[in-house]
Amino acid sequence: MQEETRLIHAGAGSQDLVRTVGPPIQKGSTVLLPCAAALYDDDNYLTYGRGGLAAHEALKDALAEMEGAAGVRLYPSGLAAVTGALLALLQAGDDVLVADNVYKPTRRFCDNVLKRYGVGVRYFDPRLPPQAVLDQAVPATRLIVMESPGSLTFEMQDLAAVAALAKGRGVLTLTDNTWGAGYLFKPLEHGVDISVQALTKYVGGHSDVFMGSAAARDPALVQKLDDGVLNLGWAVSAEDAYQMLRGLRTLPARLKLQGEAALRIAAWLAEQPEVAEVIHPALPGAPDHELWKRDYSGACGLFGFVLRPGSMAAVDAFLDALRVFGLGFSWGGFESLAIGSDPQLGKRSFVPTYAGPLMRLHIGLEAEADLIADLRQALDVYAERAG
Ligand SMILES: *Cc1c(COP(=O)(O)O)cnc(C)c1O
């Protein structure tokens, strides 16, 4: 054979690799089939790489184990998991009830895309009790979309109660469980039909990979999610799938450290004179504390707090004074982050009111004393500017 041909077949890789603790990062669009009969035998052979190879399969299996799911599908981002699941489940003429505290880009998709394709979208106050949510359902209502706790205002839903009532009405339920990370709370065990999360946050854990997952127990729903991914043509890279699986190994350890530190910092903040209120469902006395205690095995590192009244300039001065906390929108990584939340609430149908500016913190793995000292000196700056 000529050299061009030999180079095509050279270095094809061993069939029986040595075993490592992680899966091989198998990359491939082309999948080589053993014989002609296998070319069109989709039942027995994986014939194309878009749906994922070794690392993807390993990650999907591990996530299914954590979620208690019959099947998990991967998406190129957390937002794509939300939009992919919605597109897989809905059709023109359907009606969807959406909790008003959902992630803002989820809302943008509902308003800009679902409505354009003839799906009715109605928002409900996340403080409504379960029966009142179901009272809003009409015969066309197909799905209820929730996020509990919401990632800015942290209202929780009694997901088990909503799911049970929805089942009785033939309505599906979906929750964005990014705060619970698939570990602190298991939506499928509480009767929710579809559990979605941005793996980008805690499962990845290092703020450097995008991915999302959707999990279901009912095989018919898993098939629908599968068809949805196939119809839209989404793929995730083998390196990213490998990195997500690596993150998953340390998820419980990181969540424990970050969640416990966050709760102590939240309790400390509640004692500071510049702070009007701390919004964290795991704090005793919080509005959703009993629900959190019933359903969650722990808390993550993300919570909100309200400053005593002060101008936007004073809020910016507080944020600019922070040295250990970074300013950034994401969360779930090893690093502590802070933002002001008020500018994100404007599009809501039921805007909650607070005694002052609403802030959000994500607690990372830094030493707690350094984080507290950083917050204290920034609160001094705030006190000076807010007067
Ligand atoms: C970040 C986030 C998403 C989207 O995840 P991406 O990977 O950034 O697309 C979805 N839901 C919630 C609650 C999030 O915080």
The ligand as an ORCA input file, in Angstrom:
! r2SCAN-3c Opt
* xyz 0 1
  C     -26.643     28.477     34.921
  C     -28.016     27.958     34.980
  C     -28.605     27.376     33.861
  C     -27.930     27.349     32.514
  O     -26.743     26.645     32.464
  P     -25.694     26.952     31.279
  O     -24.830     25.761     31.258
  O     -24.997     28.222     31.669
  O     -26.484     27.123     30.019
  C     -29.874     26.871     33.988
  N     -30.546     26.921     35.154
  C     -30.004     27.478     36.248
  C     -30.795     27.517     37.502
  C     -28.731     28.013     36.205
  O     -28.207     28.605     37.283
*
